[in-house]
Amino acid sequence: MSFNINDKGYYGDFGGAYIPEMLYPNVEELRQNYLKIMAEPSFKEEFDQLLKDYVGRPSPLYFAKRLSNKYNTKIYLKREDLNHTGAHKVNNTIGQILMAQRLGKTRIIAETGAGQHGVATATVCALMGMECIVYMGEIDIARQAPNVARMKMLGAEVRPALSGSRTLKDATNEAIRDWINNPIDTHYIIGSVVGPHPYPDMVARFQAVVSEEIKWQLKDKEGTEKPDYVIACVGGGSNAAGAFYHYLDDTDVNLIAVEAAGKGIYSGESAATSVLGKEGIIHGSKTLLMQTPDGQITEPYSISAGLDYPGVGPMHANLYTTGRAEFISITDDQAMTAGLELSQLEGIIPAIESSHAFAVFDYKKFNPDDVVVINLSGRGDKDLQNYIDYFKL
Ligand SMILES: *Cc1c(COP(=O)(O)O)cnc(C)c1O
């Protein structure tokens, strides 16, 4: 049994491409070409070169000595926070802009909620001199002013979504409408392992550089490529997909996915999709999502903007339902406390998304000789105001 995607675009029961007919040509063009293009030596060479010289890869695998002492186990941090732009998202946007170029596209669209994916997309568009339009809900534009300014500074146009709740799902609808109207010259850069096939697989493959590096880095440090545990936070699931990728079918390696429980799983203000989600269709794929009994998507909540998503990608829906990965849900308070602890034990201020993963030690006791790798998906600079307000710093 494989936990990777099958040739029909499914992870177990999840995935596929549930899209309007009008979108079919765009998605089909991508599906027919993405593996071929990724396998071209010139593509690989350019991708690797940019990851090295522009993003700053490989990101270090750091042995966290004081954290390890505190929890009496061996903890390594995969330092995605040290990438250019401060998180893992750029691994994917670099890959997709190269893909867009190979497909002959000249115009990039994206949608963003908190703005992090918008910034990562605007960054690579500037790098490649491509036109960039980022759809963003009007409410989110008001809430995320610094990221809106970054996108503009990078030369992107930020287009407000004015319909519905004026947040992420409305921005997604606008982006899809744009793509339908511009099928020839436009590529739609999706920011996580979500969306219709082949997006979840394509994004997972671009992020897989994370576990590819962990393997050789751990071999250097511990004499084995395999940790006992790999732990990552999950919004849509792309940083976790990257950290898990090369271990998916290696069941000696335990996988732990950490979701946001917001103010408590059953508080009505949460994003704990594995516990609360039911099978349904979101963003063009069949997966687990939070919904009302009559199938309306529930508004999610988390203190961390990147985890504030009502679904998970199909890979993770399958990892959950098969039991291949253990899913735990961490509240805002637990995450904030864990973020403060990492800052003061290791001198590393994590993104609040990543802080959720560090709260695993509230839940689970590890053995002294366990090797535990935590994917530190991003740095905390963007979240400083949140930390200031929470801790009254
Ligand atoms: C966007 C983001 C996430 C959540 O997205 P995934 O696709 O689940 O990885 C996690 N951490 C950081 C730092 C982010 O910016």
The ligand as a MOL file (V3000), in Angstrom:
LIG
                    3D

  0  0  0     0  0            999 V3000
M  V30 BEGIN CTAB
M  V30 COUNTS 15 15 0 0 0
M  V30 BEGIN ATOM
M  V30 1 C 1.3600 29.1470 5.1100 0
M  V30 2 C 2.1290 28.6210 6.2560 0
M  V30 3 C 1.8050 27.3830 6.8700 0
M  V30 4 C 0.6130 26.5800 6.4950 0
M  V30 5 O 0.5710 26.0970 5.1830 0
M  V30 6 P 0.8940 24.5890 4.8140 0
M  V30 7 O 0.5210 24.4890 3.3840 0
M  V30 8 O 0.0390 23.7240 5.6930 0
M  V30 9 O 2.3330 24.3510 5.0680 0
M  V30 10 C 2.6100 26.9240 7.8860 0
M  V30 11 N 3.6860 27.6330 8.3200 0
M  V30 12 C 4.0090 28.8170 7.7690 0
M  V30 13 C 5.1920 29.5400 8.2970 0
M  V30 14 C 3.2540 29.3540 6.7280 0
M  V30 15 O 3.5940 30.5310 6.1880 0
M  V30 END ATOM
M  V30 BEGIN BOND
M  V30 1 1 1 2
M  V30 2 1 2 3
M  V30 3 2 2 14
M  V30 4 1 3 4
M  V30 5 2 3 10
M  V30 6 1 4 5
M  V30 7 1 5 6
M  V30 8 2 6 7
M  V30 9 1 6 8
M  V30 10 1 6 9
M  V30 11 1 10 11
M  V30 12 2 11 12
M  V30 13 1 12 13
M  V30 14 1 12 14
M  V30 15 1 14 15
M  V30 END BOND
M  V30 END CTAB
M  END
